[in-house]
Amino acid sequence: MHRNFLRKLRTLGLICLFTSFAGIVYQLINEERLSYHSVLFGLPLGLGFGLLELFVFPNSKLQVRRWSFTRILIFKTVVYTAAIYTVSLTVTVIAGFAEGHHISELPAVLTSPSHLILILYTLLIYGLLVFFLQIENLLGEGVIWKFISGKYHEPREEERIFMFLDMYSSTTVAEKLGHKGFYNLLNEVFHEISEPVIQTKAEIYQYVGDEVVLTWSIKHGLENANCLKTFFMFKENLISKSDHYLKTFGVVPQFKAGMHLGNVVCAQIGDTKRQIVYNGDVVNTASRIQDQCKKYQRDCLVSGDLFKQLQNYNGLTWERVDTVALRGKENTVELYSVTTAT
């Protein structure tokens, strides 16, 4: 099954558990007792929120994710308030009939102070969920848990794969489009890489100008040649939307990639601004390999070390390019080109 869909289903389940628990807490505080009402109210509210936040808004033609923070806040407040009232009305009617109440009692219940407090409480819970999901999007999938768990509070060594993705002729494109136009192009292009990143279990380490640095754990990167699939999926996305880019920006963006694997030291650094960083020769080598793409006229170059791990994977076409002395390195590095993937 589609990995992104499974990821969303897991998140949806966690949201429903959280809102159900929030419903239990509210009933215990408000009524000092516990009944099925709390779960009956919390579960559909979580389901409604999750469906909107995970499935509707990301695929909406309104492009909600690209709006300003204030616009998103106002829009979602209105939508979620309407959703809360709809769910609360439905649940109140169902529970009322189950307990033998008459429909004429409904207006008094819906306009009571306790019900209005419940609406505000639910909006607060929604606000916490939105805040958490926005932080998750800002830092990258899974990063917030690394901070919370303190995984990298102390430096630790890991073996990882790195990919440096860089746009061809970015200076020329920037001069043609101007600063604002070039930013708009980059913003659209970087949206195209989101799906490949999720599908191949990659992490976006950082953006540097028109360059994106991706990383994988060895397990995730080698599994099904995920580290290579990311590049080819990204490339296919750009090709499939070439008419759009040509019409909107007058150019079709193309990227080159350099890849390497090895040991790095991972650590959380900073105080007023904290970040998880990777230090090691493998990072610099991957960057230097990407620099060779223009010289050898290849879109994707891979180090010999990574090639040895992936050469037997079906669907890849390899070509040994050269053995080079990269800038700042004493030892030479073998370079291989990957031209196709399935």
N, C-alpha and C positions, 0 to 999 in steps of 0.2 A: 504493500500500500504506500501511497505517496507520503514521504517522510514529513513534509511540511504539514500535511493534513493530520498525521498522527501526533505531531507536536502540538498542533492546535487543540486536538481532542484531549490530550493530557492537560493542557492549560485550562481548557474548559472544565474538566473534572475538578481541578484544584480550585477554580473560582466557585463552582457550585458547592464544594465542601466548605469553603471559607464563608460564603453567604449563608449557608445553612447553620454553621456555627455561630455567625453573627446574629441570626434569628433566635437561636437558643439563648444566647447571652441576653438579648433584649427582653425576651419573655421572662427569664429568671429575675432580671432586675425590675421589670415593670409589674409583673403579676406574681412574682415569688413562687412560681410553679412551672411545671414543664408539661407540654402536651404536643400533639402532632401539628398544632397550628404553626409553631416556630419553623419547623422544617417545611411544612406546606407553603409557608410564605417565603422562606429564604431560598429554597431550591429553585423555583421558577424565576425569581429575581436574578439569581446567579446565572441561570440558563439564558435569560433574556439579555443580560449584560454581556455574557461571553459570546453569544452569537453575533451581537452587534459589533463588539470590539474586535473579535478575531476573524469573522467571516464577512460581515456586511461592509463595514467602513473601509478595510483594506482593499476591497474589490469595487468600491463605489466609484462611479463616474465623476463624483464630486471631488475626488482626489483629496479626501479629508486630511491625510497625513502630511500634505504639503501646505496646508493652511498655516496662518500665524497662530501662536499659542492662544491669544485672546479670542480669535474667531472660533478655534476648536473648542475652547472652554464654554463659550456662549452656546454654540451649536449642540454640544454634548449635554449640557445642563438641561436644555429644552427637551432634547430627545429622551434623556434618561428620566426626567420628571414625568413625561408622558408615559414612558414604559412602566414606571413605578405605579402610577395611578391605574393603568390598565391591569397590571398584575394584581394590585391590591383589590381592585373592584372585583375581578374574577374570583380571587381566593375568598374574599369576604362573602360573596354570593354563595359559593359552593359550601363554605363552612357554615354559613347561616342556614341554608336549607338542610344540611346534615344535622344541625342541632334544633331544627324545628322552628326557626325564626321566619317571620313574614317579610316579603319584599318591601313592604311599606316602611320597615325599620332601617332600610339601607341608607337613605339620605342622612339621617341623624348620625349613623355610625361613621360615614365618610367625612362628615364635617366636624366631628368631635375633636377636641384638643389632642386626645391621645393618638388619634389616627394621623393628625398633622405632624405630631412629634415623630411618629413612626416613619413618615415620608422623609422628614429631615434626617433622621437617623440613617435611613437607607441611602439617601444622597451622600451622606458622609462616608458610608462604606464604599459606595461607588467611586467617590473621590479618591479614597485610599487606593483602590484597585487601579484606577486610571493613572495615579501618580506612580505606582509601582511599575506598571507596564511601560510608562513613558521613560522611567529611569532604565528599565531593561533595554528599551530601544536605543537610548542614548549611549549606554555603556557597551552594549552588545550582549547577545544571548549568553546567559550563564555567568557573566562577569560579576554581577551583583552578588551572586552566591559565593563567589570566590572571596569577595571583600568581607561578606558576613561571616563566612566560615574561617577566615583568616588563613586560607590555604597558602598564600604567598607573603604572610606577615614576616616570615623568615625566609631568606633566599634559599632556593632549592634548584637542583639541576634536573633538566628534562631533555629528552630527545624529541625534537620537533622538526617539522617540515615548514619551510617558508617559501612564499611566492611573492615576487615584486612585479606588479602590473603597472605599466606605464603607457601613456598615450603617444602614438606616433605624431610627430610634427606638431607638438602642442604649442610651441612658440608661434609658429605660423598661423595656427588656428586661432590662438588668442589675439593676435594682431588683426586678423580678419573680423572677428566677432566683437572685439572690445571686451573690457573687463566684465561687464554685466552679462553680456551674451555668452562669454566663455564660462562664467559661473553657472548660468542656466543649463548649458550643455553638460557640464560636469555633474550637476545635480541629477539630471535625467539619466546620464550614463551610470552613475553610482547606484541609482535605483535598480538598474538592470541586473546588477550583480547580487542583489539581495537574495533572490530565489536560488541561484546556484550555490551561494554560501550556505543557505539552510539545507539544501538537498545533499550537499557533500560534507556536512558537519565541520565546515571551516569556521574560523574566527577572523573577523576583521580586526587586525592589530592596530592599524592607524592609516589615516589619509595624509599624504604629503603632497600638496598641490594637486597635480593631475595624476598622482601615483597612489595606488592602493597596496597595502602590505597585508597579505593573508597568512595564516598559520594553522597548522593542524597538529594534533598529537600524532605520533607514529601510527598508532592503531587506526585512528579515523582516516588519516591521510592515505595510507596504503590500501585500506579496505576498498575493494572495487576500483582501485586507482582514482579515488576521490579527488586527490590533489590535482590530477590532470583533467578530470571531468569538469572541475570548476571552470577552468580556462575555456574549454570547448563549449560548455553551456553558455558562458558569458558571450563568447564570440558569436554563437548562433543567435542569441537574443539581439545583438547589435545588427547582425545581417538581416534578421527577420523584420527589423524596424528601420532599415536603411532608407526607405522612401520617406518615412516621417522625419528622420534626421536631415536628409537632404532638403526636404521642403521647408523645415523649420529653421535650420541653422546653415544650410548650404554646404554641409560637409557630412561625411559618414565616418564617425570615430572608429579608429582601429587601435588595438592595444598589442603590446609585446610583453612577454613574461619570462622571468628567470627564476629557476627553482633549485633548491638545495636542501639537504637535511643534515642534522648533526645535533650535538649537545649545546644547550644554552642554559644560562642562569636566569631563573624567573624570580622576580621580587616585586613587592609593592613599595613604591617610593612616593615621596612628597608628603606635605602636611596640609596646607590650605587647599591644594589640588592633588589628589592621589591618583596614581595610575599603576597598572601592572605592566612591567617592562621586561623585555627579553634582551639579554646581552650575551654576545658570543660571536665567534668567527663565522658561524653559519649564516647569521643575518647579513653581515657585510659581503660574504661570498655570493649569496643569492642576489644581492643588489648589483654586484659586479658582473654576474652572469647575464642579468637582464640588460646591462649596458652593451653586451656583445651582440645582441639581436640585430641591431642596425648594421654592424660590420658584416655579419654573415648572412644578412637578409633572411632571417628566420623569425617566426612569430613566437615560438616557444622553445627555449633552451633549458636543458636539464643537466645537472651535474652527473658525472660518472657514478658517484655514490648512490644517488637516487635512481639512476637508470638500472643499476644492479638489482634494486628492490622491485622494479616495475617491469623489467624487460619481458617477463613471461606472461604478462597479463594480455589476454586476447583483445583484439580490436585496436591495438596501437601500432603505428608504423614508425620505426626508429631509423635514424640516420646518424652515424658518427660524424661530427662536424670537424673537431680539431682538439688538440691539446694546447692550452693557452696558459700563459703566466698572467694572472689577473693583477691589477693594480693593488699594491699594498700586501701582496701575498708572496711568500717565499716559494711554496710548492706549486707546481702546475696543476691545472684542473682539466679533466676531460669534459667535453661538451657534446651533448646529444640533442638532436632535434626531434620533436614529436609533431607529426603533420596531420594525423587523423586519430579519432577516437570514436567509439560507438557506445 
